[in-house]
Amino acid sequence: MAVQEARRYGEHTTACADCAPCGQTGHRRAVAAFLARRDELAAGHGVPAAVAHSPVAARQWVSDELAQSARAVTAHGREAGLARLDLVRRGGLRAVWGAVLVLLLGQALTAVGSGWTGARTAGLCTALVLAALLSAAAHVHRARGGLLAPLIGEDNRLSTTRAVAAAWLLFLSFSLLFLAVRFPALRPPATTTTTTFGLSRAAGLLTALALVAAVSVTARLVVTAGIAAGRLQKVRADRPRAADLLCDDSGRACLADVQYLLVSGAVLALAAVGLAHDPARLPGIPWSLVLLLGVSAAWHLAAKCAEGVRPTIHSVVRSREAGDLDAPIRTGDDIEIRGRGFVPPGAGAPDPLTRLVVRIGPVHAHVPLVPIQGGFVNPTDTALTVPLPADVEPGRVEVSVVTAAGVETNRVTIDVVD
């Protein structure tokens, strides 16, 4: 009943896909229906009597039923994701213009005693111009989340390196626009050009910007090389989340990402304080802070290089149930594939698990989903259990696994007897 209700409600969410509350509510109902159905089947309820007499047929029916429900959840999540991107675009615009308002209020409060200065006017004009440019860019990329569009990687996750590089680029753009507005008011221009835009003072800032830009490009090259080599598996996320900046693909907090964000943010904040303290020149960043940023960036890149594991089969054995006699592998038996990397990071959701395939000779067998209360006992990252199809001929047969990321493991030969 819960699944049928979620499907009926899905017709309403499809009709108004642009309605964020409807899309999110429909997704939540679909997820709740799937979880209830999974726990019901795990308890042995709801299996038709026509297949209940055969454990193999019942397991296959349960797997197909869960796979169909998982696809429905994914469809609802895709619709809700489009609505969330529109909310993110609007939230980004509100944050930009809210920052302009906060700047105006801050300048008005601090000008009570000292009076309004040309630097305050230049700062406010710069903020207005930059906010207008960002609003125009958000409108152009409104289908991909507005201001978040440049920060979303190919796997539909927020990129930590892109976010840090974008923050530094935004700060440098504000600084240059601010000084460009103030420069005509400085007297005489001939003597202020060197002090305002001098290389000796801005070398630290330029080095920091070049460093974070190089980290962003290098990180992408490392990820691309890892995917091409089959060592790194990337599964597309259903939607970008703020937690992507601090976590890996599986959702666990990543120390390398956290420290890179903290160090970069701290150095950027100090540079902003320097600009506010001396608004007549580009902010200077001490070389000690540039070196600290370089160490943090090296740590982050080293973690990127060490990330990922190639899926590998270690062994294939016959799965033996309690009370069963030891015997060779025969057609119809269950085989257990042991190894690592079968479930890539971010592929623990039900829908990616249904895309896991075992190639046994010329036959492609989908790994059945075996539910338990609160999760699945099969498949796992280190072991898969799949029945040997009847189309597999006796003899020596090669076995390999194709993960949800499309990466194939090594091949292991097994002997199938009559």
BAKOLZA-691436 format. One record per residue (C-alpha): y, x negated, z negated; residue in one letter; residue number from 1. Coordinates in pm, 1 decimal. Layout:
! residues N
+----------+----------+----------+---+-----+
:       py :       px :       pz : r :   k :
+----------+----------+----------+---+-----+
:        Y :        X :        Z : A : NUM :
...
+----------+----------+----------+---+-----+
//
This chain:
! residues 418
+----------+----------+----------+---+-----+
:       py :       px :       pz : r :   k :
+----------+----------+----------+---+-----+
:      0.0 :      0.0 :      0.0 : M :   1 :
:    240.8 :   -282.2 :    -81.5 : A :   2 :
:    177.9 :   -445.7 :    256.2 : V :   3 :
:    230.1 :   -116.5 :    439.1 : Q :   4 :
:    552.5 :    -56.8 :    247.1 : E :   5 :
:    678.5 :   -404.9 :    336.7 : A :   6 :
:    599.5 :   -345.3 :    704.5 : R :   7 :
:    777.6 :     -9.8 :    704.1 : R :   8 :
:   1074.9 :   -168.1 :    533.9 : Y :   9 :
:   1064.2 :   -448.3 :    791.6 : G :  10 :
:   1156.3 :   -196.1 :   1062.3 : E :  11 :
:   1482.8 :   -129.7 :    876.9 : H :  12 :
:   1561.6 :   -499.7 :    833.9 : T :  13 :
:   1496.5 :   -562.0 :   1202.6 : T :  14 :
:   1732.7 :   -283.3 :   1299.7 : A :  15 :
:   2012.0 :   -439.6 :   1096.6 : C :  16 :
:   1928.8 :   -810.2 :   1119.0 : A :  17 :
:   2292.6 :   -897.7 :   1060.6 : D :  18 :
:   2285.5 :   -724.3 :    721.2 : C :  19 :
:   2222.5 :  -1001.9 :    468.9 : A :  20 :
:   2122.2 :   -780.0 :    170.9 : P :  21 :
:   1871.3 :   -588.0 :    383.2 : C :  22 :
:   1719.4 :   -904.6 :    525.3 : G :  23 :
:   1687.5 :  -1073.9 :    186.8 : Q :  24 :
:   1546.9 :   -762.2 :     22.8 : T :  25 :
:   1293.5 :   -719.9 :    302.8 : G :  26 :
:   1185.6 :  -1082.8 :    267.1 : H :  27 :
:   1145.4 :  -1050.1 :   -109.0 : R :  28 :
:    936.4 :   -736.2 :    -66.6 : R :  29 :
:    717.0 :   -904.7 :    194.4 : A :  30 :
:    660.7 :  -1204.3 :    -33.9 : V :  31 :
:    577.0 :   -979.0 :   -329.1 : A :  32 :
:    335.6 :   -780.4 :   -112.8 : A :  33 :
:    165.1 :  -1098.6 :      6.3 : F :  34 :
:    125.7 :  -1235.8 :   -346.9 : L :  35 :
:    -17.3 :   -907.1 :   -469.3 : A :  36 :
:   -258.5 :   -893.3 :   -175.2 : R :  37 :
:   -366.2 :  -1254.7 :   -230.1 : R :  38 :
:   -441.7 :  -1199.8 :   -599.5 : D :  39 :
:   -622.6 :   -874.4 :   -517.2 : E :  40 :
:   -849.1 :  -1046.5 :   -266.1 : L :  41 :
:   -899.5 :  -1341.1 :   -499.9 : A :  42 :
:  -1033.7 :  -1098.5 :   -759.9 : A :  43 :
:  -1282.7 :   -962.4 :   -504.5 : G :  44 :
:  -1113.3 :   -627.0 :   -449.5 : H :  45 :
:  -1017.6 :   -469.8 :   -118.3 : G :  46 :
:  -1293.2 :   -627.5 :     94.0 : V :  47 :
:  -1450.7 :   -371.7 :    335.0 : P :  48 :
:  -1810.5 :   -276.6 :    268.0 : A :  49 :
:  -1904.2 :   -368.3 :    626.3 : A :  50 :
:  -1847.7 :   -739.3 :    554.9 : V :  51 :
:  -1890.8 :   -750.7 :    177.6 : A :  52 :
:  -2268.4 :   -813.5 :    209.8 : H :  53 :
:  -2210.5 :  -1145.3 :    390.4 : S :  54 :
:  -2018.3 :  -1417.9 :    203.3 : P :  55 :
:  -1927.7 :  -1594.3 :    527.9 : V :  56 :
:  -1804.8 :  -1275.4 :    697.1 : A :  57 :
:  -1614.9 :  -1169.0 :    384.2 : A :  58 :
:  -1445.8 :  -1505.9 :    358.2 : R :  59 :
:  -1344.4 :  -1496.4 :    723.4 : Q :  60 :
:  -1209.4 :  -1141.7 :    687.8 : W :  61 :
:  -1007.9 :  -1240.0 :    379.7 : V :  62 :
:   -868.1 :  -1541.8 :    562.7 : S :  63 :
:   -765.8 :  -1334.4 :    865.9 : D :  64 :
:   -606.0 :  -1070.2 :    645.1 : E :  65 :
:   -403.5 :  -1329.9 :    456.1 : L :  66 :
:   -304.7 :  -1503.7 :    779.4 : A :  67 :
:   -168.9 :  -1177.7 :    920.0 : Q :  68 :
:     25.8 :  -1112.0 :    600.6 : S :  69 :
:    159.4 :  -1468.2 :    603.0 : A :  70 :
:    292.6 :  -1422.5 :    956.8 : R :  71 :
:    468.6 :  -1104.5 :    844.3 : A :  72 :
:    630.5 :  -1296.1 :    557.3 : V :  73 :
:    743.8 :  -1566.0 :    800.7 : T :  74 :
:    896.9 :  -1305.3 :   1033.2 : A :  75 :
:   1089.0 :  -1151.3 :    742.6 : H :  76 :
:   1199.2 :  -1496.8 :    630.5 : G :  77 :
:   1328.3 :  -1577.5 :    977.7 : R :  78 :
:   1537.4 :  -1259.9 :    981.4 : E :  79 :
:   1667.7 :  -1326.3 :    631.1 : A :  80 :
:   1749.2 :  -1685.6 :    729.9 : G :  81 :
:   1983.2 :  -1571.1 :   1006.7 : L :  82 :
:   2164.5 :  -1346.8 :    760.3 : A :  83 :
:   2185.6 :  -1630.4 :    506.9 : R :  84 :
:   2342.3 :  -1861.0 :    765.0 : L :  85 :
:   2619.8 :  -1608.3 :    817.2 : D :  86 :
:   2675.2 :  -1594.6 :    441.4 : L :  87 :
:   2682.2 :  -1973.7 :    430.3 : V :  88 :
:   2942.0 :  -1983.1 :    709.1 : R :  89 :
:   3165.4 :  -1740.5 :    523.4 : R :  90 :
:   3112.4 :  -1924.7 :    196.5 : G :  91 :
:   3206.1 :  -2254.8 :    359.4 : G :  92 :
:   3530.2 :  -2108.7 :    491.7 : L :  93 :
:   3611.7 :  -1962.5 :    152.3 : R :  94 :
:   3545.8 :  -2301.6 :     -8.1 : A :  95 :
:   3775.5 :  -2479.9 :    238.9 : V :  96 :
:   4067.4 :  -2242.2 :    198.0 : W :  97 :
:   4000.0 :  -2221.2 :   -175.3 : G :  98 :
:   4039.0 :  -2598.3 :   -193.0 : A :  99 :
:   4374.1 :  -2566.4 :    -14.9 : V : 100 :
:   4481.5 :  -2305.5 :   -271.4 : L : 101 :
:   4367.4 :  -2526.3 :   -560.1 : V : 102 :
:   4565.1 :  -2816.6 :   -411.6 : L : 103 :
:   4875.0 :  -2597.9 :   -387.8 : L : 104 :
:   4840.5 :  -2477.1 :   -746.5 : L : 105 :
:   4776.3 :  -2829.0 :   -872.1 : G : 106 :
:   5082.0 :  -2965.4 :   -694.4 : Q : 107 :
:   5296.5 :  -2678.1 :   -822.8 : A : 108 :
:   5186.3 :  -2735.2 :  -1181.7 : L : 109 :
:   5233.2 :  -3112.5 :  -1171.0 : T : 110 :
:   5574.0 :  -3077.4 :  -1004.0 : A : 111 :
:   5723.2 :  -2887.4 :  -1297.6 : V : 112 :
:   5848.9 :  -3200.5 :  -1467.8 : G : 113 :
:   5886.4 :  -3450.3 :  -1184.3 : S : 114 :
:   5996.9 :  -3216.5 :   -908.9 : G : 115 :
:   5866.4 :  -3154.5 :   -559.4 : W : 116 :
:   5831.1 :  -3468.0 :   -348.0 : T : 117 :
:   5772.3 :  -3548.4 :     15.3 : G : 118 :
:   5421.7 :  -3669.0 :    -67.4 : A : 119 :
:   5332.4 :  -3324.2 :   -202.1 : R : 120 :
:   5459.6 :  -3158.7 :    115.6 : T : 121 :
:   5265.7 :  -3405.0 :    331.6 : A : 122 :
:   4948.8 :  -3346.4 :    131.1 : G : 123 :
:   4978.6 :  -2969.8 :    161.1 : L : 124 :
:   5051.2 :  -2986.0 :    537.0 : C : 125 :
:   4756.0 :  -3218.3 :    588.2 : T : 126 :
:   4526.6 :  -2985.5 :    396.3 : A : 127 :
:   4641.4 :  -2687.7 :    604.8 : L : 128 :
:   4586.7 :  -2871.4 :    934.0 : V : 129 :
:   4244.4 :  -2998.2 :    828.3 : L : 130 :
:   4140.8 :  -2653.8 :    701.6 : A : 131 :
:   4244.6 :  -2498.2 :   1033.2 : A : 132 :
:   4041.5 :  -2755.4 :   1228.6 : L : 133 :
:   3737.0 :  -2700.7 :   1007.0 : L : 134 :
:   3769.2 :  -2323.7 :   1045.7 : S : 135 :
:   3774.9 :  -2361.0 :   1423.9 : A : 136 :
:   3466.3 :  -2583.6 :   1413.2 : A : 137 :
:   3289.0 :  -2332.7 :   1186.8 : A : 138 :
:   3364.5 :  -2054.5 :   1434.8 : H : 139 :
:   3219.2 :  -2254.4 :   1723.4 : V : 140 :
:   2898.2 :  -2321.1 :   1527.7 : H : 141 :
:   2884.2 :  -1980.6 :   1357.7 : R : 142 :
:   2525.3 :  -1924.1 :   1473.8 : A : 143 :
:   2404.7 :  -2234.5 :   1285.2 : R : 144 :
:   2582.4 :  -2194.2 :    955.6 : G : 145 :
:   2937.5 :  -2293.9 :   1043.4 : G : 146 :
:   3038.0 :  -2612.5 :    863.9 : L : 147 :
:   2676.3 :  -2686.7 :    771.2 : L : 148 :
:   2568.4 :  -2717.5 :   1135.7 : A : 149 :
:   2627.6 :  -3097.5 :   1163.1 : P : 150 :
:   2441.8 :  -3151.5 :    834.0 : L : 151 :
:   2120.8 :  -2971.0 :    936.1 : I : 152 :
:   1848.7 :  -3192.1 :   1079.0 : G : 153 :
:   1589.6 :  -3111.2 :   1340.8 : E : 154 :
:   1351.5 :  -2992.2 :   1068.0 : D : 155 :
:   1604.5 :  -2725.0 :    959.1 : N : 156 :
:   1681.1 :  -2906.0 :    633.4 : R : 157 :
:   2007.7 :  -3046.6 :    503.8 : L : 158 :
:   2025.5 :  -3421.4 :    559.0 : S : 159 :
:   2139.6 :  -3639.0 :    269.9 : T : 160 :
:   2263.0 :  -3921.8 :    491.6 : T : 161 :
:   2455.1 :  -3685.1 :    717.7 : R : 162 :
:   2616.9 :  -3515.5 :    418.7 : A : 163 :
:   2734.8 :  -3847.1 :    273.2 : V : 164 :
:   2865.2 :  -3968.8 :    610.6 : A : 165 :
:   3044.2 :  -3635.3 :    667.7 : A : 166 :
:   3210.8 :  -3656.3 :    325.4 : A : 167 :
:   3343.1 :  -4006.9 :    397.0 : W : 168 :
:   3458.9 :  -3904.2 :    744.6 : L : 169 :
:   3639.6 :  -3602.1 :    600.2 : L : 170 :
:   3814.7 :  -3817.8 :    340.4 : F : 171 :
:   3919.4 :  -4076.2 :    598.8 : L : 172 :
:   4050.9 :  -3800.6 :    828.0 : S : 173 :
:   4255.4 :  -3655.8 :    544.5 : F : 174 :
:   4394.3 :  -3998.4 :    455.4 : S : 175 :
:   4497.7 :  -4077.5 :    813.6 : L : 176 :
:   4654.7 :  -3735.9 :    870.8 : L : 177 :
:   4835.2 :  -3759.3 :    539.6 : F : 178 :
:   4979.1 :  -4101.9 :    620.2 : L : 179 :
:   5066.4 :  -3988.8 :    973.1 : A : 180 :
:   5273.9 :  -3704.7 :    829.3 : V : 181 :
:   5440.4 :  -3931.8 :    573.4 : R : 182 :
:   5493.0 :  -4235.4 :    794.2 : F : 183 :
:   5818.2 :  -4120.9 :    964.5 : P : 184 :
:   5975.5 :  -4073.3 :    621.0 : A : 185 :
:   5908.0 :  -4430.8 :    515.1 : L : 186 :
:   6193.4 :  -4678.9 :    570.2 : R : 187 :
:   6201.9 :  -4907.8 :    750.1 : P : 188 :
:   5890.8 :  -4857.1 :    969.1 : P : 189 :
:   5876.3 :  -5220.0 :   1073.9 : A : 190 :
:   5806.7 :  -5334.1 :    720.1 : T : 191 :
:   5577.3 :  -5049.2 :    620.2 : T : 192 :
:   5327.2 :  -5070.3 :    905.5 : T : 193 :
:   5146.1 :  -5368.9 :    758.2 : T : 194 :
:   5148.6 :  -5241.0 :    401.4 : T : 195 :
:   5038.6 :  -4890.0 :    499.1 : T : 196 :
:   4766.2 :  -4969.9 :    753.0 : F : 197 :
:   4701.5 :  -5335.7 :    672.0 : G : 198 :
:   4346.7 :  -5459.5 :    728.8 : L : 199 :
:   4339.9 :  -5662.7 :    408.3 : S : 200 :
:   4380.1 :  -5348.5 :    197.8 : R : 201 :
:   4171.5 :  -5109.5 :    409.7 : A : 202 :
:   3882.2 :  -5349.7 :    472.9 : A : 203 :
:   3681.1 :  -5209.6 :    183.3 : G : 204 :
:   3731.8 :  -4851.5 :    301.7 : L : 205 :
:   3632.8 :  -4935.8 :    660.1 : L : 206 :
:   3327.7 :  -5126.8 :    540.3 : T : 207 :
:   3215.3 :  -4833.5 :    325.7 : A : 208 :
:   3256.4 :  -4594.7 :    618.2 : L : 209 :
:   3065.7 :  -4827.0 :    852.3 : A : 210 :
:   2792.9 :  -4862.5 :    589.8 : L : 211 :
:   2729.5 :  -4489.9 :    542.4 : V : 212 :
:   2745.5 :  -4433.1 :    920.3 : A : 213 :
:   2488.9 :  -4708.6 :    977.6 : A : 214 :
:   2264.9 :  -4560.2 :    709.0 : V : 215 :
:   2280.7 :  -4219.4 :    878.5 : S : 216 :
:   2182.7 :  -4360.3 :   1218.7 : V : 217 :
:   1916.4 :  -4594.4 :   1080.0 : T : 218 :
:   1755.6 :  -4318.6 :    872.6 : A : 219 :
:   1720.3 :  -4105.2 :   1183.5 : R : 220 :
:   1564.0 :  -4395.0 :   1375.2 : L : 221 :
:   1318.9 :  -4455.4 :   1089.5 : V : 222 :
:   1216.5 :  -4089.1 :   1082.2 : V : 223 :
:   1178.5 :  -4076.7 :   1461.4 : T : 224 :
:    964.8 :  -4390.6 :   1461.4 : A : 225 :
:    749.1 :  -4253.4 :   1180.0 : G : 226 :
:    689.1 :  -3927.0 :   1366.0 : I : 227 :
:    606.4 :  -4109.3 :   1689.6 : A : 228 :
:    355.9 :  -4329.9 :   1506.5 : A : 229 :
:    192.2 :  -4028.8 :   1339.2 : G : 230 :
:    265.5 :  -4171.2 :    995.2 : R : 231 :
:    536.7 :  -3920.2 :    907.0 : L : 232 :
:    468.6 :  -3547.8 :    937.4 : Q : 233 :
:    761.9 :  -3308.6 :    964.4 : K : 234 :
:    716.0 :  -2934.7 :    927.6 : V : 235 :
:   1014.1 :  -2715.1 :   1006.8 : R : 236 :
:   1161.0 :  -2540.4 :    702.6 : A : 237 :
:   1234.7 :  -2169.2 :    708.5 : D : 238 :
:   1601.7 :  -2229.3 :    615.9 : R : 239 :
:   1828.2 :  -2508.0 :    486.4 : P : 240 :
:   1882.5 :  -2521.8 :    110.8 : R : 241 :
:   2126.0 :  -2711.7 :   -108.0 : A : 242 :
:   1825.7 :  -2863.9 :   -287.7 : A : 243 :
:   1736.0 :  -3049.1 :     34.6 : D : 244 :
:   2008.4 :  -3302.1 :    -48.8 : L : 245 :
:   1826.8 :  -3404.0 :   -368.0 : L : 246 :
:   1461.5 :  -3332.6 :   -288.1 : C : 247 :
:   1197.0 :  -3439.3 :    -39.9 : D : 248 :
:   1028.3 :  -3206.8 :    208.6 : D : 249 :
:    786.9 :  -3076.9 :    -54.6 : S : 250 :
:   1071.6 :  -2971.0 :   -285.9 : G : 251 :
:   1027.3 :  -3243.9 :   -548.3 : R : 252 :
:   1331.5 :  -3434.8 :   -669.4 : A : 253 :
:   1370.0 :  -3767.6 :   -485.6 : C : 254 :
:   1521.2 :  -4049.0 :   -689.8 : L : 255 :
:   1639.2 :  -4238.9 :   -381.3 : A : 256 :
:   1834.2 :  -3937.9 :   -253.5 : D : 257 :
:   1978.3 :  -3858.4 :   -596.6 : V : 258 :
:   2108.6 :  -4208.9 :   -658.5 : Q : 259 :
:   2253.2 :  -4236.2 :   -307.0 : Y : 260 :
:   2445.7 :  -3912.5 :   -352.3 : L : 261 :
:   2568.1 :  -4008.9 :   -700.0 : L : 262 :
:   2681.2 :  -4359.5 :   -606.6 : V : 263 :
:   2844.6 :  -4249.0 :   -281.5 : S : 264 :
:   3018.4 :  -3959.7 :   -454.3 : G : 265 :
:   3146.0 :  -4182.5 :   -734.3 : A : 266 :
:   3288.9 :  -4442.8 :   -495.0 : V : 267 :
:   3443.7 :  -4167.8 :   -282.3 : L : 268 :
:   3603.1 :  -4011.9 :   -590.4 : A : 269 :
:   3754.1 :  -4346.9 :   -688.4 : L : 270 :
:   3895.5 :  -4384.9 :   -337.5 : A : 271 :
:   4050.2 :  -4037.9 :   -362.3 : A : 272 :
:   4208.0 :  -4129.5 :   -695.3 : V : 273 :
:   4348.5 :  -4444.1 :   -532.9 : G : 274 :
:   4509.5 :  -4238.7 :   -257.7 : L : 275 :
:   4663.6 :  -4001.0 :   -511.2 : A : 276 :
:   4792.4 :  -4293.4 :   -719.0 : H : 277 :
:   4951.3 :  -4472.0 :   -421.2 : D : 278 :
:   5011.7 :  -4216.7 :   -141.3 : P : 279 :
:   5205.6 :  -4464.9 :     71.7 : A : 280 :
:   4902.8 :  -4671.5 :    177.8 : R : 281 :
:   4537.8 :  -4638.2 :    268.5 : L : 282 :
:   4328.3 :  -4648.4 :    -48.9 : P : 283 :
:   4175.6 :  -4982.6 :   -126.1 : G : 284 :
:   3811.7 :  -5003.6 :   -239.5 : I : 285 :
:   3712.3 :  -5314.3 :   -440.2 : P : 286 :
:   3440.4 :  -5523.9 :   -284.5 : W : 287 :
:   3229.0 :  -5481.6 :   -595.6 : S : 288 :
:   3209.9 :  -5107.4 :   -526.8 : L : 289 :
:   3133.2 :  -5173.5 :   -159.9 : V : 290 :
:   2847.8 :  -5401.1 :   -269.7 : L : 291 :
:   2724.2 :  -5130.9 :   -508.0 : L : 292 :
:   2728.3 :  -4880.1 :   -220.9 : L : 293 :
:   2536.5 :  -5129.9 :     -5.8 : G : 294 :
:   2264.7 :  -5168.6 :   -270.8 : V : 295 :
:   2236.7 :  -4791.6 :   -302.8 : S : 296 :
:   2212.1 :  -4754.5 :     75.8 : A : 297 :
:   1943.4 :  -5025.2 :     96.0 : A : 298 :
:   1743.8 :  -4845.1 :   -173.1 : W : 299 :
:   1771.2 :  -4520.0 :     19.5 : H : 300 :
:   1661.0 :  -4676.9 :    349.2 : L : 301 :
:   1372.0 :  -4860.3 :    182.7 : A : 302 :
:   1247.8 :  -4530.2 :     43.5 : A : 303 :
:   1276.8 :  -4376.7 :    391.2 : K : 304 :
:   1068.7 :  -4657.2 :    539.6 : C : 305 :
:    797.8 :  -4613.2 :    276.0 : A : 306 :
:    787.7 :  -4235.8 :    315.9 : E : 307 :
:    494.9 :  -4059.0 :    474.9 : G : 308 :
:    121.4 :  -4109.5 :    502.8 : V : 309 :
:    -96.0 :  -4081.1 :    811.0 : R : 310 :
:   -358.5 :  -3807.4 :    777.5 : P : 311 :
:   -697.5 :  -3971.1 :    750.3 : T : 312 :
:  -1056.6 :  -3849.7 :    717.1 : I : 313 :
:  -1259.3 :  -4057.6 :    476.0 : H : 314 :
:  -1589.7 :  -3873.7 :    496.7 : S : 315 :
:  -1757.2 :  -3548.7 :    602.6 : V : 316 :
:  -2036.4 :  -3406.1 :    387.4 : V : 317 :
:  -2237.3 :  -3087.2 :    369.7 : R : 318 :
:  -2090.5 :  -2841.9 :    122.2 : S : 319 :
:  -2356.6 :  -2751.8 :   -132.6 : R : 320 :
:  -2340.3 :  -2437.3 :   -340.9 : E : 321 :
:  -2491.1 :  -2403.7 :   -688.2 : A : 322 :
:  -2868.1 :  -2373.1 :   -667.2 : G : 323 :
:  -2881.5 :  -2481.4 :   -303.4 : D : 324 :
:  -3125.8 :  -2754.0 :   -201.4 : L : 325 :
:  -3013.3 :  -3083.5 :    -56.9 : D : 326 :
:  -3048.8 :  -3080.8 :    320.5 : A : 327 :
:  -2891.2 :  -3222.0 :    638.2 : P : 328 :
:  -2606.5 :  -3045.8 :    815.1 : I : 329 :
:  -2721.3 :  -2748.6 :   1021.8 : R : 330 :
:  -2536.8 :  -2493.2 :   1232.3 : T : 331 :
:  -2378.8 :  -2233.2 :   1003.9 : G : 332 :
:  -2348.9 :  -2466.1 :    705.6 : D : 333 :
:  -2017.7 :  -2537.1 :    542.3 : D : 334 :
:  -1889.7 :  -2890.7 :    576.7 : I : 335 :
:  -1641.1 :  -3049.7 :    340.4 : E : 336 :
:  -1393.4 :  -3293.5 :    494.2 : I : 337 :
:  -1251.8 :  -3540.7 :    245.1 : R : 338 :
:   -947.2 :  -3753.0 :    306.9 : G : 339 :
:   -570.5 :  -3735.3 :    259.5 : R : 340 :
:   -260.0 :  -3601.2 :    427.6 : G : 341 :
:   -414.8 :  -3275.4 :    551.5 : F : 342 :
:   -126.8 :  -3065.2 :    413.1 : V : 343 :
:    204.6 :  -3235.4 :    499.5 : P : 344 :
:    505.3 :  -3205.4 :    266.0 : P : 345 :
:    666.3 :  -2868.0 :    317.2 : G : 346 :
:    348.3 :  -2716.3 :    465.8 : A : 347 :
:    214.7 :  -2564.8 :    144.7 : G : 348 :
:    331.2 :  -2214.2 :    238.8 : A : 349 :
:     63.3 :  -1971.7 :    363.8 : P : 350 :
:    181.3 :  -1961.9 :    725.8 : D : 351 :
:    164.3 :  -2342.4 :    783.4 : P : 352 :
:   -176.8 :  -2347.5 :    614.0 : L : 353 :
:   -308.5 :  -2104.5 :    875.9 : T : 354 :
:   -223.2 :  -2357.1 :   1150.2 : R : 355 :
:   -467.1 :  -2615.5 :   1013.7 : L : 356 :
:   -747.7 :  -2671.9 :   1266.4 : V : 357 :
:  -1067.9 :  -2877.2 :   1256.7 : V : 358 :
:  -1200.8 :  -3000.7 :   1589.1 : R : 359 :
:  -1580.6 :  -3022.0 :   1580.8 : I : 360 :
:  -1695.8 :  -3156.9 :   1912.8 : G : 361 :
:  -1556.5 :  -2918.8 :   2178.1 : P : 362 :
:  -1499.9 :  -2636.4 :   1927.0 : V : 363 :
:  -1170.7 :  -2578.6 :   1740.8 : H : 364 :
:  -1229.8 :  -2410.1 :   1405.1 : A : 365 :
:   -944.1 :  -2274.8 :   1196.7 : H : 366 :
:   -968.5 :  -2361.0 :    830.1 : V : 367 :
:  -1019.3 :  -2040.1 :    629.3 : P : 368 :
:   -781.0 :  -1955.1 :    348.7 : L : 369 :
:   -973.3 :  -1913.8 :     22.1 : V : 370 :
:   -746.7 :  -1750.0 :   -237.3 : P : 371 :
:   -753.9 :  -1787.1 :   -614.1 : I : 372 :
:   -525.7 :  -1640.8 :   -874.1 : Q : 373 :
:   -186.5 :  -1803.7 :   -813.7 : G : 374 :
:   -273.5 :  -2006.1 :   -503.0 : G : 375 :
:   -543.1 :  -2127.2 :   -265.8 : F : 376 :
:   -848.8 :  -2339.2 :   -334.8 : V : 377 :
:   -889.6 :  -2416.1 :     35.4 : N : 378 :
:   -736.0 :  -2595.0 :    217.6 : P : 379 :
:   -590.7 :  -2874.8 :      6.6 : T : 380 :
:   -424.0 :  -3204.3 :     88.5 : D : 381 :
:   -739.9 :  -3404.5 :     16.6 : T : 382 :
:  -1026.0 :  -3170.6 :    107.2 : A : 383 :
:  -1106.4 :  -2899.9 :    361.7 : L : 384 :
:  -1407.7 :  -2671.1 :    377.3 : T : 385 :
:  -1494.0 :  -2507.5 :    708.6 : V : 386 :
:  -1813.3 :  -2343.8 :    839.9 : P : 387 :
:  -1989.1 :  -2520.8 :   1123.8 : L : 388 :
:  -1952.1 :  -2289.9 :   1428.4 : P : 389 :
:  -2261.4 :  -2164.5 :   1609.8 : A : 390 :
:  -2132.9 :  -2311.7 :   1937.6 : D : 391 :
:  -2175.4 :  -2666.2 :   1806.4 : V : 392 :
:  -2481.7 :  -2822.6 :   1966.3 : E : 393 :
:  -2723.0 :  -3026.0 :   1752.7 : P : 394 :
:  -2679.8 :  -3400.1 :   1772.8 : G : 395 :
:  -2401.0 :  -3643.7 :   1699.5 : R : 396 :
:  -2066.4 :  -3463.2 :   1684.7 : V : 397 :
:  -1717.3 :  -3598.7 :   1626.0 : E : 398 :
:  -1497.1 :  -3428.1 :   1367.5 : V : 399 :
:  -1117.1 :  -3452.5 :   1339.7 : S : 400 :
:   -837.1 :  -3251.2 :   1178.5 : V : 401 :
:   -513.9 :  -3131.9 :   1338.1 : V : 402 :
:   -249.1 :  -3067.4 :   1073.2 : T : 403 :
:     30.7 :  -2809.3 :   1077.2 : A : 404 :
:    266.2 :  -3082.1 :   1202.9 : A : 405 :
:     47.7 :  -3133.6 :   1510.8 : G : 406 :
:    -83.3 :  -3475.7 :   1403.2 : V : 407 :
:   -451.9 :  -3547.3 :   1461.9 : E : 408 :
:   -655.6 :  -3759.7 :   1224.3 : T : 409 :
:   -914.3 :  -4020.2 :   1303.4 : N : 410 :
:  -1254.2 :  -3903.3 :   1423.1 : R : 411 :
:  -1567.2 :  -3918.8 :   1211.7 : V : 412 :
:  -1917.8 :  -3871.6 :   1359.2 : T : 413 :
:  -2170.3 :  -3645.8 :   1187.4 : I : 414 :
:  -2533.5 :  -3556.7 :   1269.3 : D : 415 :
:  -2614.8 :  -3189.3 :   1321.1 : V : 416 :
:  -2984.4 :  -3096.0 :   1319.4 : V : 417 :
:  -3165.5 :  -2780.3 :   1427.1 : D : 418 :
+----------+----------+----------+---+-----+
//
